[in-house]
Amino acid sequence: MALRLKLFRSVLMVSLCASALAGMAPAYAQTAAPVPAAPPVDPAQEAAKRAFEALPEADRVAIQDGLIWTGDYKGVADGKFGKGTRDAITAFAARNRFPADGTLDAKGQAALAAAATKAKDAVNFSVKADERSGVRIGLPLKLLTKAKPQASGTSYSSADESFSVETTHMPGAAPLQDSFNAAIADAPGRKVTYKVLRPDFFVVTGDAGANTFYIRMTRGERGLAGFTITYPMSAKARFDPVSIAIANSFVPFPETAAPAPAPAPAAANPNANPAAANPAVPNVESTAKPDLTASGIAIAPGLILTSLPKICSEPLAGAKKAKVVKQDDADGLTLLSLPDAPAASLPLRVTDPASPAQVAILSFAPHANADELTGASGILHKAEAPGGWRLLAPLQSPVAGAAIFDRSGALAGLVPLEASMGRPIAGVLPQMNRTALPASKLASFLGDARPKPAEHADPRTLGEIVAMGRASMVPIYCSH
């Protein structure tokens, strides 16, 4: 891997202190050394910690992610509260005239989410799968306008090549130590400022001339995978938040389903169960639960709206086969026919909601026994791109077909199929910006099949919307 690359950020310096006994009294005169007093408890710190830890994990991660984008937080978005998180919250709150006590109320969280969304949209930050290296990584596509294939990955760079992100994958059993040694090697004008080596990864940062670099490499079953970020030290204020976000988004070996082994040739048997003969064909009658692909919502008796890949030609709605009636190739918006679909009386907004709008999102999340309907709060807003709508919410995979409701309980949009799912942290996807299809798009797609227009209703809570939508939501599975 080419190491022409520059520094991500300066990191910790550790100082060690030692002291020696100045003398020793006779044994009979010795007294026990006094036990050091415990550091005093900071009531404000403890109160802020309790308030933060009372939030759902996805919300905690979303706050840290937002603070990265506002330039206030420089750590890992892991949902854990510490001094760095409190200082970042306090700085953001003070700057935006919220109480600077280390906590954020609902208005503060909304303001933070809006600020983070604006910062992400400004650089068009998008988590994508890099085809050559196989890693998943977030990239600021407005800044990294050039992409060049490399022997082991891809080099993404700005127009003047001053800012770059290079991905790499070295298959096989290449020792991690060898790559680490190369990363920390001395060279004229190059200085390593931080290095850490663990059994399964290493991080090296430093300066190279007028630039800064950050290198990360991870060991996995498929070899070594990693990335390097480089940018000018003179532009740290601009690139530090973006680079931290890139590092937090990195997934070296995205989980993918292993292809089913080819069945052994056998004599044709017209009475045989095709699922038993070919593992690639799901057995609907089997007790094994297929993998969840998307969420669907019944918009009329016998009709389900979702978003599916083109390859999903034989979808299952719940445990029953459904028929594809109509599909939009651009975003996967799909209308399914299922005679036994819930006879939902679901209202659809006549017009798109005001931007930004507080919304509730319903979707199914995988579960060992039965996939569960979940609810999340988010912000639906119109992006700068013509006709573009975005949803900021902590959705869990799979996100396709998640139904977006306004606070009156009317269907206000749908989350389309996206190749980029984001990086799970402790098994949870953090809050992130995703493409959204607004009510006007759904109405245009549905045509005569669209549900009745929504009437004005008093605002509902998230729990009320989940209860209201439960009868209309259906898990979708693909048998391809």
Buried (B, 14 or more C-beta within 10 A) or exposed (E): BEBBBBBBBBBEEEEEEEEEEEEEEEEEEEEEEEEEEEEEEEEEBEEBBEBBEEBEBBBBBBBBBBBBBBBBBBBBBBBBBEEBBBBBBBBBBEEBEBEBBBBBEEEBBBBBBBBBBEBBBBBBBBBBBBEBBBBBBBBBBEBBEEBEEBEBBBBBBBEEEBBBBBBBBBEEEEEBEEBBEEBBEEEEEBEBBBBEBEEEBBBBBBBBEEBBBBBBBBBEEEBBBBBBBBBBBEEBEBBBBBBBBBBBBBBBBBEEEEEEEEEEEEEEEEEEEEBEEBEEBBBBEEEEBBEBBBBBBBBBEBBBBBBBBEEBEBBBBBEEEBEBBBBBEEBBBBBBBBEEBBEBEBBBBBEBBEEBBBBBBBBBBEEEEEBEBBBBBBBBBBBEEEEEBBBBBBBBBBBBBBBBBBBBBBBBBBBBBBEBBBBBBEEBBBBBBBBBBBBBBBBEBBEEBBBEEBEEEEEBEBEBBBEBBEEBBBBBBBBE
